[in-house]
Amino acid sequence: MANRLKHLSSIANDVVQSCALKLKTPVQKLVEEFETTWKADETAPVGHNITATNNNNNSYGRKFVEFCSAKVLQTSDICKTIEEKIADGSFSRFTFDMMLAWEMPASADEESFTECVAKEKEEKKVPAKFSTEQDEISLFYSDLMPLLVDNEQDVGEDAFVWLGSLVPLVADVVNGRFTFETLTAPTGNRLHFPAYDKFLKEIDRCIKHLQKHAKPKGAELADDEFILHVEGTASTQRVVRHIGGTSWPGRLTLTNYALYFEASGVITYEDALKIDLSKDMEQSVKPAATGPWGAPLFDKAIVYETPDLSEGIVLEFPEVTSSTRRDHWLALTKEIMLMHRFLAKYEIKCPIQAWEMHARTILSITRLHAAREMLRISPPTPTRFLIFSLFDELPKGDYVLEELAESLKKVNSGHPCSASSILRTMNMSESIISRLDVTEAGKESISPTLQDEDSFQLETAINQSREEEKEIAIAKATTKELKEEGISESTTIFLELLRPLRNSVPWFEEVLTWERPSTTLVVIAAALIVTYQEWVGKAIAAFLLWLVAKMFRARLQRLDTKCNEIVVCTASDQSTMESIVSAQHGMQTVHEMVQTANVSLMKLWSIFISKARKHADMAMTAMSAVAIFLAVVPMKLVIMAGILCCFTMTLASRLGMSKGENQSSRRLKEWWDSIPVIPVRVVDTK
């Protein structure tokens, strides 16, 4: 008790005591070592009798907990024997206490927490109200709830991400917040110890399970190539490859470099087909629909396409109801492809840095496997646990990857709790261990966490991406009902939204037909002046400023609060039979338009290939004359002439002086109708 620090909470003191015991160092020595790097103007030393504010105590206590935790992880054998410590539960208990201490480092925080717990016990008689999202939680968490006792402390998102920056086995600092949201959705976004302990043990079990898988037949895996997922074996669900109308069941293996498909033989598997995902070339993987004899009936497959292949490789993951397996494999495959693109794009050529990124990706996939085992009834979204697939979808995700590439250069992969070191301890072969040990020999020992500035920039980019994701989700929710409308209702809504433009059409018709002579003259003069002076850019600028003024006017009139919805009336005076006849007439109109378009295209083709020689000669002569005219006469004069011609023709039509124009139109129509077309023959076979 003499070594307990009065300004720290009881859990923080327990963590500090444990760290001192593991380091075989007195607590006071840790305090002195920490205070040499702590600025005196931020807070008073813990051992001095100086009154400090709660904020200063909290800041000091948190920094001290961070210092002790980082030191014990860096110098002790916790991460070197992580498998044993996860199995006996000591690693889970110690790291969970670290998160509790980080979240509540000061004694003042502990007092307020005790008061809150007491109030909750008093109010426990009030029936709890659960949201719809909590009602849909998985059965696993429903069964686990009794283990999560009310009086046991839990941790939040920030503490979980902080621990991930120290021990990337638990979470990755890049996507840790998304992982935490998914894991704790059934428990009110708070992580309890039984769930945390189960999560770590599932990670350890998944790693051991992947080690037992046999290598693909006929394939030589690289020293740093590891199996990440396997299906199609006797104990797992089927995987089928489709080639044209034939189907071949087999075993599919994913590594951090490639996909391997082994077709099932009579006794054993045939040699594996390798799909290299690490190529720096155009390749893609996307969902596809398959079925018997190549019919696209079931949307449960993926197709891999690359310029090297004339036909894509189609792999189906049969399921009774959903396409969860397909989505899982698609996300994992894209993750490996995007990881190699990331390494190539940012030119990460250092073997240590590249392997660190490989290790972080492998651990993220392992965490996804563990979460799927925990949440079997309601499998989580795969991208929430992955790094590159997640930020490939999120807004501003490219900014996060840029900061990740910069921060990767500051991380010490030789640290005992780095991603590569943990993976070596739990999974890697001896040859890779010796090779990387030689490479890392003599490397400067730096902090396992990112530098403060780089960490701040990365965190800022992640938070910005999360906020924009929430904004986009809210915006998409407003369009969900609109997308569920039928064709007729969508057409009605579209016409209603175009009503402001339709209301302005009569004004343009009146100007064009000289029903408003004064307005027409002003429009003609303005168009001619703008064209002659080449003020088109200024005219567009004036139009944009006019739009801005209209928007400001709408804001001053508070139209955003008045216009909460747009009411569209779909009622009709027509009877059911009249509506059917009207719809049939509309379909006939569309059919006639398509036929007219086809005939026009065939007539143009006949002119182009000189099938109609006389018409082709006339078209070539006319185009040559127009080309010479446009080459000689300035374009602005041509535009001015077109404007005058347009308004003059409408004026002549209004005054009844358009006899010559009607004759010209008639001659042009007769010329067009006299063009023969090439016959079209429709066949059923290729």
KENU-787001 format. One line per 4 residues: number of its first residue (from 1); their letters; for each residue x, y, z of C-alpha. Coordinates in Angstrom, 3 decimals. Example, Ala and Ser with C-alpha at 12.3 -4.5 7.8 and 13.67 -1.06 7.14 Angstrom:
1	as	12.300/-4.500/7.800; 13.670/-1.060/7.140
//
This chain:
1	manr	0.000/0.000/0.000; 2.953/2.312/0.555; 3.689/2.225/-3.187; 0.136/3.101/-4.217
5	lkhl	-0.205/6.525/-5.810; -3.029/8.538/-4.306; -4.006/10.432/-7.465; -4.476/7.197/-9.435
9	ssia	-7.579/5.042/-9.379; -7.488/1.608/-7.776; -7.425/-0.186/-11.147; -4.656/2.111/-12.397
13	ndvv	-2.651/1.394/-9.254; -3.162/-2.335/-9.763; -1.906/-2.099/-13.351; 1.125/-0.036/-12.296
17	qsca	1.903/-2.561/-9.557; 1.629/-5.437/-12.055; 3.909/-3.638/-14.495; 6.486/-2.990/-11.788
21	lklk	6.332/-6.645/-10.742; 6.813/-7.885/-14.298; 9.668/-5.414/-14.855; 11.174/-6.217/-11.433
25	tpvq	11.362/-2.485/-10.785; 10.020/-0.407/-7.856; 7.024/1.765/-8.618; 8.862/4.890/-7.484
29	klve	11.582/4.257/-10.065; 8.946/4.055/-12.784; 7.518/7.370/-11.547; 10.925/9.043/-11.640
33	efet	11.703/7.674/-15.092; 8.353/8.869/-16.390; 8.581/12.331/-14.835; 11.876/13.023/-16.566
37	twka	9.925/13.184/-19.820; 6.764/14.781/-18.381; 6.490/18.555/-18.633; 6.311/20.241/-15.240
41	deta	3.792/22.844/-16.360; 1.162/20.263/-17.336; 0.610/18.808/-13.876; 2.265/18.298/-10.544
45	pvgh	4.183/15.107/-9.762; 2.121/12.417/-8.155; 4.289/12.088/-5.094; 4.135/15.802/-4.134
49	nita	1.496/17.354/-1.884; 0.247/19.865/-4.465; -3.425/20.362/-5.263; -4.087/19.530/-8.925
53	tnnn	-7.205/19.786/-11.000; -9.126/16.686/-12.048; -8.193/17.226/-15.690; -4.496/17.420/-14.888
57	nnsy	-4.700/14.314/-12.701; -6.542/12.485/-15.456; -4.000/13.542/-18.085; -1.049/12.651/-15.890
61	grkf	-2.531/9.330/-14.842; -3.357/8.328/-18.407; 0.127/9.214/-19.656; 1.657/7.283/-16.779
65	vefc	-0.494/4.217/-17.516; 0.506/4.462/-21.191; 4.176/4.687/-20.203; 4.073/1.675/-17.889
69	sakv	2.026/-0.425/-20.319; 4.296/0.301/-23.278; 7.393/-0.410/-21.206; 6.178/-3.738/-19.870
73	lqts	5.067/-4.910/-23.314; 8.387/-3.892/-24.847; 10.736/-5.419/-22.302; 8.863/-8.353/-20.758
77	dick	8.040/-11.741/-22.289; 4.282/-11.165/-22.464; 4.117/-11.147/-26.263; 6.831/-13.774/-26.630
81	tiee	4.662/-16.309/-24.790; 1.339/-14.888/-25.911; -0.170/-18.270/-26.848; 0.292/-19.662/-23.354
85	kiad	-0.964/-16.501/-21.681; -4.089/-16.376/-23.877; -4.828/-20.019/-23.044; -4.598/-19.488/-19.259
89	gsfs	-6.448/-16.141/-19.435; -3.658/-14.030/-17.927; -3.100/-12.018/-21.112; -6.799/-11.229/-21.414
93	rftf	-7.079/-10.169/-17.764; -3.949/-8.012/-17.787; -4.692/-6.214/-21.066; -8.338/-5.689/-20.096
97	dmml	-7.180/-4.107/-16.833; -4.851/-1.922/-18.906; -7.851/-0.655/-20.874; -9.816/-0.050/-17.663
101	awem	-6.892/1.877/-16.170; -6.446/3.937/-19.321; -10.138/4.793/-19.407; -10.342/5.609/-15.692
105	pasa	-6.829/6.591/-14.533; -7.646/9.187/-11.852; -9.217/8.599/-8.436; -11.821/11.307/-9.139
109	dees	-13.050/9.293/-12.131; -13.407/6.233/-9.928; -15.531/8.117/-7.396; -17.898/9.363/-10.092
113	ftec	-18.126/5.851/-11.544; -19.025/4.414/-8.128; -21.797/6.960/-7.784; -23.166/6.081/-11.231
117	vake	-23.173/2.362/-10.378; -25.069/3.058/-7.167; -27.703/5.059/-9.065; -28.072/2.274/-11.630
121	keek	-28.716/-0.257/-8.854; -31.412/1.979/-7.416; -33.051/2.385/-10.811; -32.770/-1.279/-11.703
125	kvpa	-36.412/-1.883/-10.882; -37.403/0.238/-13.867; -37.964/-2.017/-16.931; -35.241/-1.632/-19.523
129	kfst	-36.147/-0.476/-22.999; -34.192/-1.948/-25.888; -33.886/-0.531/-29.367; -34.771/-2.447/-32.501
133	eqde	-31.079/-2.994/-33.249; -30.528/-4.585/-29.828; -33.546/-6.861/-30.362; -31.821/-8.360/-33.420
137	islf	-28.579/-9.355/-31.661; -27.138/-12.804/-32.163; -28.001/-15.705/-29.915; -24.372/-15.975/-28.869
141	ysdl	-24.469/-12.667/-27.106; -27.927/-13.425/-25.714; -26.457/-16.544/-24.101; -23.387/-14.651/-22.920
145	mpll	-25.322/-11.809/-21.280; -25.682/-13.537/-17.885; -21.883/-13.711/-17.663; -21.598/-9.950/-18.093
149	vdne	-22.409/-9.000/-14.514; -23.751/-5.513/-13.838; -21.133/-4.481/-11.289; -18.170/-5.401/-13.473
153	qdvg	-16.527/-2.536/-15.300; -16.454/-2.443/-19.086; -14.362/-0.489/-21.586; -15.139/1.849/-24.441
157	edaf	-13.952/2.426/-27.961; -11.003/4.748/-27.260; -9.413/2.353/-24.774; -9.822/-0.552/-27.197
161	vwlg	-8.130/1.376/-30.021; -5.329/2.478/-27.686; -4.626/-1.146/-26.752; -4.655/-2.009/-30.462
165	slvp	-1.859/0.502/-31.015; 0.225/-1.464/-28.483; -0.873/-5.020/-29.294; -2.144/-5.356/-32.902
169	lvad	-3.413/-8.861/-32.132; -6.431/-7.352/-30.360; -7.177/-4.735/-33.014; -5.456/-2.661/-35.652
173	vvng	-5.191/1.036/-34.940; -6.494/1.791/-38.462; -9.804/-0.096/-38.321; -10.039/-0.699/-34.577
177	rftf	-13.029/1.612/-34.147; -15.006/-0.234/-36.792; -14.084/-3.588/-35.234; -15.192/-2.349/-31.816
181	etlt	-18.529/-1.097/-33.168; -19.301/-4.503/-34.675; -18.234/-6.545/-31.656; -20.089/-4.405/-29.120
185	aptg	-23.274/-3.646/-31.091; -25.283/-6.150/-28.962; -23.849/-4.809/-25.673; -24.479/-1.085/-26.021
189	nrlh	-21.042/-0.278/-27.512; -19.285/-1.373/-24.320; -16.835/-4.283/-24.223; -17.148/-6.692/-21.301
193	fpay	-14.412/-9.018/-20.135; -16.105/-12.382/-20.957; -16.645/-11.269/-24.570; -13.089/-9.907/-24.794
197	dkfl	-11.585/-13.106/-23.380; -13.687/-15.238/-25.750; -12.593/-13.079/-28.701; -8.879/-13.547/-27.959
201	keid	-9.248/-17.292/-27.448; -11.119/-17.579/-30.755; -8.269/-15.712/-32.484; -5.744/-18.148/-31.016
205	rcik	-7.915/-21.126/-31.987; -8.321/-19.862/-35.566; -4.561/-19.416/-35.979; -3.920/-22.951/-34.741
209	hlqk	-6.677/-24.288/-37.006; -5.165/-22.630/-40.090; -1.773/-24.154/-39.296; -3.242/-27.654/-39.599
213	hakp	-4.391/-27.252/-43.208; -2.445/-29.073/-45.878; -0.726/-27.118/-48.622; -2.367/-27.084/-52.061
217	kgae	-1.313/-30.070/-54.135; 1.378/-29.350/-56.699; 1.981/-25.816/-55.403; 5.076/-24.502/-53.661
221	ladd	4.234/-21.814/-51.117; 6.742/-19.049/-50.463; 8.422/-18.808/-47.071; 6.248/-15.826/-46.114
225	efil	3.044/-17.250/-47.640; 0.416/-18.470/-45.186; -2.963/-20.121/-45.514; -5.748/-17.767/-44.447
229	hveg	-8.937/-19.638/-45.362; -9.891/-23.061/-46.761; -13.228/-24.470/-47.903; -14.375/-27.385/-50.018
233	tast	-12.947/-30.111/-47.768; -14.914/-32.961/-46.221; -15.545/-30.971/-43.025; -16.492/-27.693/-44.760
237	qrvv	-19.043/-26.546/-47.297; -18.665/-27.118/-51.036; -16.888/-24.915/-53.559; -17.671/-25.369/-57.268
241	rhig	-15.805/-24.045/-60.288; -17.858/-23.417/-63.420; -16.279/-23.753/-66.867; -18.894/-23.058/-69.496
245	gtsw	-21.719/-25.513/-68.879; -19.679/-27.900/-66.700; -19.133/-27.762/-62.927; -16.123/-29.012/-60.957
249	pgrl	-16.262/-29.289/-57.141; -13.006/-28.905/-55.309; -10.998/-27.317/-52.499; -10.296/-23.572/-52.436
253	tltn	-7.383/-22.157/-50.449; -6.596/-18.485/-49.853; -3.136/-17.255/-48.885; -1.674/-13.787/-48.545
257	yaly	-0.448/-14.083/-52.156; -2.885/-16.198/-54.161; -5.992/-18.347/-54.493; -5.540/-22.083/-55.125
261	feas	-8.331/-24.279/-56.522; -7.882/-28.061/-56.490; -10.502/-29.989/-58.436; -11.717/-33.142/-56.715
265	gvit	-10.417/-36.356/-58.279; -11.474/-39.949/-57.784; -9.274/-40.486/-54.726; -7.429/-37.241/-54.105
269	yeda	-7.307/-33.684/-55.394; -5.789/-32.729/-58.718; -2.942/-30.235/-58.995; -3.968/-26.777/-57.860
273	lkid	-4.844/-23.933/-60.205; -3.056/-20.826/-58.913; -4.731/-17.417/-59.157; -1.981/-14.928/-58.363
277	lskd	-3.433/-11.955/-56.462; -0.105/-10.160/-56.046; 0.375/-9.221/-59.706; 0.822/-5.540/-60.390
281	meqs	-1.656/-5.539/-63.255; -5.305/-4.992/-64.073; -7.231/-7.743/-62.331; -10.594/-7.736/-60.647
285	vkpa	-12.880/-9.954/-58.622; -16.600/-9.301/-58.412; -19.850/-11.115/-57.578; -21.508/-13.246/-60.236
289	atgp	-24.591/-15.408/-60.761; -24.293/-19.065/-61.767; -26.394/-22.202/-62.068; -26.743/-25.507/-63.899
293	wgap	-25.410/-25.486/-67.478; -24.191/-21.901/-67.043; -27.635/-20.401/-66.371; -27.340/-17.313/-64.095
297	lfdk	-29.871/-18.467/-61.511; -28.084/-18.170/-58.148; -26.174/-15.089/-57.030; -23.639/-17.002/-54.955
301	aivy	-20.395/-16.880/-56.978; -17.374/-14.722/-57.659; -15.594/-14.224/-60.966; -11.903/-13.408/-61.301
305	etpd	-10.972/-11.517/-64.463; -7.615/-10.457/-65.854; -6.335/-9.492/-69.335; -4.251/-12.686/-69.394
309	lseg	-7.389/-14.840/-69.390; -9.832/-14.977/-72.281; -12.575/-16.088/-69.895; -13.018/-15.303/-66.216
313	ivle	-12.605/-17.931/-63.480; -15.985/-18.511/-61.835; -16.151/-19.998/-58.328; -19.493/-20.729/-56.662
317	fpev	-20.178/-21.090/-52.926; -23.492/-22.976/-52.690; -25.804/-21.996/-49.836; -29.439/-22.689/-49.064
321	tsst	-30.605/-19.141/-48.376; -28.227/-16.172/-48.300; -24.923/-15.453/-50.047; -22.913/-14.953/-46.836
325	rrdh	-20.135/-17.348/-47.851; -19.718/-15.656/-51.220; -19.545/-12.225/-49.614; -16.968/-13.514/-47.132
329	wlal	-14.697/-14.958/-49.826; -15.152/-11.892/-52.015; -14.096/-9.582/-49.178; -11.034/-11.691/-48.311
333	tkei	-9.906/-11.967/-51.928; -10.300/-8.227/-52.497; -8.392/-7.554/-49.270; -5.335/-9.462/-50.515
337	mlmh	-5.481/-7.786/-53.940; -5.849/-4.321/-52.414; -2.992/-4.967/-49.989; -0.580/-5.726/-52.839
341	rfla	-1.844/-2.680/-54.775; -1.212/-0.583/-51.665; 2.375/-1.844/-51.385; 2.984/-1.175/-55.087
345	kyei	1.270/2.242/-55.184; 3.185/3.691/-52.243; 6.420/1.933/-53.269; 6.910/0.094/-49.987
349	kcpi	9.936/-1.929/-51.059; 11.576/-2.428/-47.667; 11.063/-6.137/-46.779; 10.492/-5.365/-43.109
353	qawe	7.825/-2.737/-43.775; 6.150/-4.905/-46.423; 6.056/-7.914/-44.112; 4.665/-5.762/-41.281
357	mhar	1.761/-4.828/-43.566; 1.322/-8.485/-44.520; 1.216/-9.406/-40.837; -1.355/-6.731/-40.018
361	tils	-3.535/-7.936/-42.895; -3.235/-11.566/-41.799; -4.203/-10.660/-38.239; -7.193/-8.656/-39.463
365	itrl	-8.431/-11.693/-41.408; -7.899/-13.857/-38.335; -9.957/-11.437/-36.232; -12.723/-11.709/-38.822
369	haar	-12.670/-15.513/-38.544; -12.872/-15.243/-34.759; -15.793/-12.819/-34.908; -17.667/-15.101/-37.322
373	emlr	-17.220/-17.988/-34.913; -18.589/-15.849/-32.086; -21.477/-14.446/-34.128; -22.600/-17.460/-36.136
377	ispp	-26.295/-16.616/-36.042; -25.730/-13.076/-37.290; -22.349/-12.978/-39.113; -20.681/-9.550/-39.085
381	tptr	-19.980/-7.507/-42.192; -16.516/-8.685/-43.353; -15.194/-5.257/-44.326; -15.565/-3.918/-40.753
385	flif	-12.663/-6.147/-39.674; -10.465/-5.702/-42.756; -8.249/-2.737/-43.584; -8.051/-2.181/-47.328
389	slfd	-11.526/-3.430/-48.259; -12.966/-1.098/-45.629; -11.202/2.060/-46.729; -11.699/1.203/-50.378
393	elpk	-15.430/1.689/-49.729; -15.402/4.522/-47.181; -15.351/8.187/-48.275; -11.891/9.758/-47.992
397	gdyv	-10.498/6.267/-47.473; -7.608/7.068/-49.806; -6.503/9.791/-47.378; -6.387/7.227/-44.575
401	leel	-4.282/4.870/-46.695; -1.865/7.709/-47.459; -1.398/8.344/-43.741; -1.060/4.603/-43.176
405	aesl	1.764/4.425/-45.719; 3.582/7.262/-43.932; 3.037/5.778/-40.478; 4.252/2.371/-41.648
409	kkvn	7.743/3.811/-41.973; 7.732/4.819/-38.278; 6.723/1.455/-36.807; 9.327/-0.883/-35.361
413	sghp	8.466/-4.341/-36.681; 11.178/-5.817/-34.425; 9.214/-4.838/-31.313; 8.056/-8.014/-29.469
417	csas	4.407/-6.887/-29.695; 4.406/-5.712/-33.308; 2.176/-7.508/-35.783; 5.049/-9.346/-37.466
421	silr	6.571/-10.404/-34.137; 3.253/-11.734/-32.833; 2.671/-13.622/-36.059; 6.151/-15.091/-35.898
425	tmnm	5.530/-16.227/-32.342; 2.219/-17.856/-33.181; 2.574/-19.018/-36.789; 5.820/-18.415/-38.678
429	sesi	8.386/-20.978/-39.778; 11.932/-20.982/-38.500; 13.436/-19.953/-41.856; 11.511/-16.700/-41.882
433	isrl	12.326/-16.076/-38.237; 16.057/-16.354/-38.877; 15.909/-14.298/-42.073; 14.015/-11.426/-40.464
437	dvte	16.121/-11.598/-37.312; 19.231/-11.040/-39.420; 17.545/-8.160/-41.240; 16.416/-6.558/-37.998
441	agke	19.730/-6.999/-36.231; 21.154/-3.675/-35.235; 17.949/-1.824/-36.033; 17.289/1.132/-33.779
445	sisp	14.782/0.367/-31.042; 11.905/2.783/-31.209; 8.472/2.992/-29.630; 5.960/0.416/-30.776
449	tlqd	3.359/3.121/-31.241; 3.361/5.733/-33.938; 4.937/9.087/-33.365; 2.529/11.621/-31.840
453	edsf	2.293/13.763/-34.965; 1.799/10.843/-37.348; -0.699/9.234/-34.973; -2.681/12.459/-34.783
457	qlet	-2.801/12.820/-38.579; -3.872/9.196/-39.012; -6.534/9.510/-36.331; -7.816/12.728/-37.894
461	ainq	-8.139/11.058/-41.302; -9.971/8.062/-39.773; -12.400/10.263/-37.836; -13.107/12.357/-40.920
465	sree	-13.815/9.213/-42.923; -16.166/7.909/-40.213; -18.101/11.169/-39.996; -18.556/11.332/-43.757
469	ekei	-19.664/7.683/-43.782; -22.392/8.521/-41.268; -23.508/11.515/-43.327; -23.680/9.394/-46.480
473	aiak	-25.608/6.673/-44.628; -28.170/9.244/-43.482; -28.446/10.646/-47.007; -28.884/7.173/-48.527
477	attk	-31.593/6.358/-45.999; -33.662/9.255/-47.363; -33.565/7.709/-50.873; -34.453/4.155/-49.814
481	elke	-38.224/4.582/-50.157; -37.826/6.354/-53.494; -35.866/3.419/-54.946; -38.609/0.981/-53.948
485	egis	-41.222/2.693/-56.111; -42.554/1.087/-59.286; -41.992/2.293/-62.857; -45.257/4.231/-63.083
489	estt	-44.791/5.922/-59.724; -41.151/6.750/-60.510; -42.229/8.331/-63.813; -44.907/10.379/-62.048
493	ifle	-42.408/11.580/-59.449; -39.897/12.444/-62.178; -42.459/14.541/-64.067; -43.487/16.266/-60.856
497	llrp	-39.876/17.167/-60.054; -39.512/18.621/-63.562; -42.537/20.886/-63.071; -40.421/24.060/-62.412
501	lrns	-38.633/23.526/-65.732; -41.880/22.653/-67.509; -43.418/25.881/-66.226; -40.606/27.891/-67.807
505	vpwf	-40.968/26.217/-71.224; -43.969/28.391/-72.279; -41.911/31.541/-71.674; -39.183/30.336/-74.047
509	eevl	-41.828/29.400/-76.633; -43.334/32.880/-76.414; -39.907/34.484/-76.881; -39.022/32.219/-79.792
513	twer	-42.353/32.775/-81.595; -42.311/36.572/-81.154; -45.369/36.638/-78.915; -43.365/39.019/-76.737
517	pstt	-41.589/41.173/-79.338; -39.745/43.417/-76.882; -38.402/40.456/-74.902; -37.439/38.658/-78.108
521	lvvi	-35.466/41.677/-79.360; -33.618/41.932/-76.030; -32.734/38.213/-76.155; -31.509/38.507/-79.771
525	aaal	-29.383/41.566/-78.972; -27.874/39.967/-75.863; -27.077/36.737/-77.729; -25.443/38.588/-80.622
529	ivty	-23.368/40.839/-78.331; -22.183/37.953/-76.144; -21.250/35.913/-79.207; -19.495/38.750/-81.059
533	qewv	-17.549/39.946/-78.003; -16.770/36.331/-77.060; -18.267/36.802/-73.613; -19.510/33.229/-73.279
537	gkai	-17.449/32.675/-70.132; -18.764/35.889/-68.592; -22.321/34.905/-69.509; -21.898/31.528/-67.772
541	aafl	-20.422/33.325/-64.744; -23.418/35.673/-64.625; -25.776/32.682/-64.826; -24.010/30.931/-61.938
545	lwlv	-24.155/34.098/-59.803; -27.848/34.329/-60.565; -28.278/30.752/-59.285; -26.351/31.631/-56.108
549	akmf	-28.641/34.617/-55.561; -31.691/32.389/-55.985; -30.278/29.933/-53.434; -29.655/32.761/-50.944
553	rarl	-33.205/33.927/-51.466; -34.519/30.434/-50.766; -32.429/30.315/-47.587; -33.776/33.684/-46.403
557	qrld	-37.301/32.458/-47.040; -36.514/29.336/-44.921; -37.722/26.963/-47.612; -35.635/24.178/-46.051
561	tkcn	-37.912/24.130/-42.992; -41.136/24.636/-44.948; -40.408/21.945/-47.553; -40.248/18.767/-45.444
565	eivv	-41.708/16.606/-48.173; -42.833/16.691/-51.789; -46.414/15.562/-52.294; -47.043/13.760/-55.584
569	ctas	-50.587/12.823/-56.498; -50.931/9.587/-58.481; -54.720/9.676/-58.688; -56.190/9.408/-62.182
573	dqst	-59.613/10.054/-63.714; -59.170/7.069/-66.024; -60.830/3.744/-65.385; -58.865/0.490/-65.198
577	mesi	-59.561/-0.317/-68.846; -58.579/3.194/-69.946; -55.329/2.907/-67.976; -54.524/-0.414/-69.704
581	vsaq	-55.241/1.074/-73.132; -53.123/4.119/-72.297; -50.218/1.906/-71.191; -50.495/-0.160/-74.392
585	hgmq	-50.497/3.022/-76.463; -47.400/4.195/-74.644; -45.630/0.892/-75.375; -46.550/1.195/-79.049
589	tvhe	-45.147/4.726/-79.108; -41.862/3.523/-77.614; -41.775/0.672/-80.151; -42.263/3.090/-83.018
593	mvqt	-39.482/5.330/-81.717; -37.076/2.383/-81.572; -38.029/1.344/-85.102; -37.504/4.887/-86.382
597	anvs	-34.083/5.009/-84.719; -33.109/1.684/-86.321; -34.184/2.829/-89.778; -32.297/6.122/-89.380
601	lmkl	-29.098/4.347/-88.385; -29.367/1.949/-91.337; -29.934/4.866/-93.750; -26.845/6.630/-92.402
605	wsif	-24.858/3.408/-92.799; -26.044/3.092/-96.398; -24.790/6.625/-97.086; -21.483/5.989/-95.335
609	iska	-20.609/2.842/-97.328; -22.084/4.348/-100.544; -24.765/1.695/-100.840; -26.956/4.601/-102.020
613	rkha	-24.385/6.129/-104.380; -26.396/9.223/-105.442; -27.264/10.176/-101.857; -23.693/9.535/-100.736
617	dmam	-22.343/11.889/-103.445; -24.753/14.605/-102.343; -23.817/14.135/-98.683; -20.067/14.242/-99.443
621	tams	-20.488/17.417/-101.545; -22.567/19.131/-98.844; -20.114/18.187/-96.072; -17.151/19.416/-98.141
625	avai	-18.883/22.760/-98.754; -19.712/23.129/-95.053; -16.126/22.240/-94.119; -14.718/24.929/-96.447
629	flav	-17.250/27.444/-95.162; -16.359/26.721/-91.486; -12.643/26.897/-92.288; -12.960/30.340/-93.896
633	vpmk	-15.665/32.074/-91.860; -15.027/32.773/-88.125; -17.106/30.593/-85.842; -18.658/33.526/-83.974
637	lvim	-20.100/34.832/-87.245; -21.537/31.399/-87.979; -23.182/31.298/-84.541; -24.560/34.819/-84.995
641	agil	-25.964/33.846/-88.386; -27.572/30.777/-86.844; -29.226/32.877/-84.122; -30.606/35.370/-86.672
645	ccft	-31.743/32.563/-88.964; -33.597/30.819/-86.135; -35.539/33.890/-85.036; -36.123/35.035/-88.620
649	mtla	-37.671/31.687/-89.547; -40.041/31.793/-86.557; -41.002/35.390/-87.436; -41.653/34.433/-91.071
653	srlg	-43.776/31.497/-89.950; -45.776/33.815/-87.690; -46.337/36.306/-90.569; -47.284/33.561/-93.036
657	mskg	-44.190/34.029/-95.194; -42.728/30.527/-94.806; -43.720/29.077/-98.195; -40.101/28.572/-99.285
661	enqs	-39.221/27.005/-95.972; -42.045/24.494/-96.270; -40.866/23.535/-99.737; -37.292/23.049/-98.503
665	srrl	-38.493/20.836/-95.673; -40.574/18.825/-98.093; -37.652/18.339/-100.529; -35.396/17.224/-97.621
669	keww	-38.003/14.717/-96.401; -38.414/13.300/-99.891; -34.635/12.935/-100.242; -34.430/11.136/-96.872
673	dsip	-37.288/8.775/-97.676; -35.640/7.780/-100.969; -32.550/6.372/-99.262; -32.598/2.538/-99.389
677	vipv	-31.414/0.519/-96.376; -29.471/-2.705/-96.088; -31.741/-5.682/-95.264; -31.508/-7.107/-91.721
681	rvvd	-31.755/-10.837/-91.050; -32.338/-12.051/-87.466; -31.000/-15.522/-86.572; -31.310/-17.570/-83.374
685	tk	-27.833/-19.145/-83.411; -24.380/-17.576/-83.344
//
